[in-house]
Amino acid sequence: MAVKTALFTEQEVATIRSAALSVWNEVAFDLMSAVREEGKSTIPRAEVIEVVCDAGRLEEELKRRNPELVTKWEAQGYKEMEKFMKKHVFLHARYE
C-alpha cells in the first residue's frame, strides 16, 4: 500500500531534485531529438516526469546519493511522486 504523503526534509527534497535533474539531463537530448523528428518542439511536463520516474533511473541515482531515501521515495506511489516533481523539480508546463 502506498503512503499517501511522505514528508521530506529540505535536504531530502534537494537530493531528490538534484537526482531527478541529473536523470533528465542524461535523457533529454535523445528524447528531444525524437520529439523534433516528429515535428514538435516541446513536450508536456507530465511526459518529462514519466521519463524521469520510470525505468528505475531515478532510484539508481538516489541510491548513489542517499540509499535510505529510496525506500521513502518509493513508498509514496506514482501520483504522489508526480505531485512532488511538479512542486519541486519540473515547474514549467512544457519543456523544449
C-alpha positions as CSV (number, residue, x, y, z in Angstrom):
1,M,0.0,0.0,0.0
2,A,1.4,3.4,-1.0
3,V,1.8,6.1,1.6
4,K,-0.5,9.0,0.7
5,T,2.0,11.7,1.7
6,A,5.6,11.3,2.5
7,L,7.2,14.2,4.3
8,F,10.7,15.0,3.2
9,T,13.3,17.2,4.9
10,E,14.7,20.2,3.0
11,Q,17.9,18.2,2.4
12,E,15.9,15.2,1.1
13,V,14.0,17.5,-1.3
14,A,17.3,18.9,-2.5
15,T,18.7,15.4,-3.0
16,I,15.7,14.2,-5.0
17,R,15.6,17.3,-7.0
18,S,19.3,17.0,-7.9
19,A,18.9,13.3,-8.8
20,A,15.8,14.0,-11.0
21,L,17.5,16.8,-12.8
22,S,20.6,14.6,-13.4
23,V,18.4,11.9,-14.9
24,W,16.6,14.5,-17.1
25,N,20.0,15.9,-18.3
26,E,21.0,12.3,-19.1
27,V,18.0,11.6,-21.3
28,A,16.8,15.0,-22.6
29,F,18.9,15.3,-25.7
30,D,17.9,11.9,-27.1
31,L,14.2,12.4,-26.1
32,M,14.0,15.9,-27.5
33,S,15.7,14.8,-30.8
34,A,13.0,12.2,-31.2
35,V,10.3,14.9,-30.4
36,R,11.8,17.2,-33.1
37,E,11.8,14.4,-35.6
38,E,8.1,14.1,-35.1
39,G,7.8,17.8,-36.0
40,K,7.2,19.0,-32.4
41,S,9.4,21.4,-30.4
42,T,8.1,20.8,-26.8
43,I,6.7,18.1,-24.6
44,P,4.4,18.4,-21.6
45,R,5.7,18.3,-18.1
46,A,3.8,15.0,-17.4
47,E,5.9,13.3,-20.1
48,V,9.1,14.6,-18.6
49,I,8.1,13.4,-15.2
50,E,7.2,10.0,-16.6
51,V,10.5,9.6,-18.3
52,V,12.4,10.6,-15.2
53,C,10.4,8.4,-12.8
54,D,10.1,5.3,-15.0
55,A,12.7,2.6,-15.7
56,G,14.4,2.9,-12.3
57,R,16.9,5.6,-13.3
58,L,15.8,7.9,-10.6
59,E,16.0,5.2,-7.9
60,E,19.5,4.3,-9.1
61,E,20.6,7.9,-8.9
62,L,19.1,8.2,-5.4
63,K,20.9,5.0,-4.3
64,R,24.2,6.6,-5.2
65,R,23.4,9.7,-3.3
66,N,21.3,8.5,-0.3
67,P,20.4,4.8,-0.2
68,E,17.9,5.2,2.7
69,L,16.0,7.8,0.8
70,V,15.0,5.3,-2.0
71,T,12.6,3.4,0.3
72,K,10.9,6.6,1.5
73,W,10.6,7.8,-2.1
74,E,9.2,4.6,-3.4
75,A,6.7,4.3,-0.5
76,Q,4.7,7.2,-1.9
77,G,3.2,5.7,-5.1
78,Y,3.3,7.3,-8.5
79,K,0.7,10.0,-8.0
80,E,2.5,11.5,-5.0
81,M,5.8,11.2,-6.9
82,E,4.2,13.2,-9.7
83,K,2.9,15.9,-7.3
84,F,6.4,16.1,-5.8
85,M,8.0,16.5,-9.2
86,K,5.5,19.3,-10.2
87,K,6.1,21.2,-7.0
88,H,9.8,20.8,-6.5
89,V,11.5,19.9,-9.8
90,F,9.8,20.4,-13.1
91,L,8.0,23.7,-12.6
92,H,7.2,24.6,-16.3
93,A,4.1,23.3,-18.2
94,R,6.2,22.3,-21.3
95,Y,9.8,21.5,-22.0
96,E,11.9,22.0,-25.1
